[in-house]
C-alpha cells in the first residue's frame, strides 16, 4: 500500500520506518529540508535504538523515501498519516496549528480518494474538526493514536500490543485492517471504535500510567516518615494480579514529551466541559513535589559547604533516549542553580548543546565519564537509571568524591553496599 507520513519527528519517523519494514511503500514528508536531506543518507536526528538501521534498510530497499514537497507526498497515497507536533499552550491546552496547517496543505493536493490517519496526540473532537477541513473532498479521517515508548519504539511499532482505530465507515475499517495486517497475523490486535473514543484512549492510558507513578511517589513519602520500605510495599502490591507491577516504581518523577503534556491537555479538556479534574491535577502536583523533595535532600546534605558541588548521573528523562523534554534532571538542576549550587552531569547520549538549550550555556557542565564527573562532588544524584550506572564501584566513587551522600533517585542501588563504602544512602521512600 502507498502511504505518506507527514512529520519526520519521533512518531512520524518511527511509524514510517515500521510501515516500510513490512513492505508498504512510504513517503515521509517534513518541512525541514535539512532534516530530509540527512534522512536520505540514513542519518536519524535523534537517538532511538534500532531506528537508524530500520531507516537505512527502508531507503536501500526503495520502500522508504523522504521529501519536503507536500504535493509529491500526497500524489499517489492511499493513506496519509498525520504525525506532526501538538505542543502545549501556556494554559495547558493543545496547540493544533501544525496539524490544521498540514491538513489544509494535504487538502490542496488531493486528487484521489484518501484516508487520513491521525497519529498525533490530539484532544477529543479533533477528528471532527479535521473532517470539516476536508469537506468536499474524497477524504475520510480516522483516529489511530500511537503508543510508542521512547527507548523501545521500534519494538512497539513492529509488535504493537493493540491497535486503536476510530473510524466512521466500514470501508475505512477494512482499509485499516489491510494496512495493519502484517502487524496482526498472530492474533487480532485491532480495536475499532468511534473517533472520539480512540482520541480519549490515548489520554486515558497515559494519565492512568502517570497516576500509578504519582500514587507510588506519595506512598513513598509516607513510607519514609514511618520507617517502612517502599520497595517492599511495591513488591507486595504488585503481587496482586488485579494491580500488577508495571509503573509502580517510585522515583524522582516522570518527564518526557507525553505524560506531562497529555495530563495538562486532559486537565484543560475536562475544565472546558465543567468537570473538576481532581485526580489529574493531583497527579501533576505530586510529580512536581518529587523534584522539590530531591532538591531538599541535596540542600540538606550540602548545608555545611560554602561552595557545594552536585553531580547528576543521567540527564535524559528515561534510559535509551536522548530526549530531555520535561526531564526531571534539568528541573532539579535549575532549582539547585537558583540556590547557588554548582551542578555537573553525566549522560551516555545527551549532549552539552541539549543541556545548554534548556538551562543556558555554561550553567551545567556535561562530563563524558560518570566517574570523572563525580570528582570532588559533595553529593551524587542518580536521576536516570541507565544500565551502566547500576553497579558502580562504590569504594572508588567514595575516594573520588569530597562529600559522602548518594541520592538514589530510582532506587537502583543496595543500601548495604553504599553504606559499606562509607556513603550515606538516601533513597525514595526507603527506611
QUIJO-V161057 format. One line per field, one symbol per residue. burial: # if it has 24 or more other C-alpha atoms within 12 Angstrom, else .. A space follows every 10 residues. Layout:
burial->???
This chain:
burial->########## ########## ########## #...##..## .#.####### ##.######. ..######## ########## ########.. .#####.### #######.## ..######## ########## #.##..#.## ########## #.######## .#######.. .##.###.## ###......# ########## ########## ########## #.#.....## #.##...... ......#### ########## ########## .........# ########## #####.###. ##.....### ########## ########## #######... ########## ##.##..##. ..#####..# ########## ######..## .#.#..##.. ########## #####..#.. #.######## .
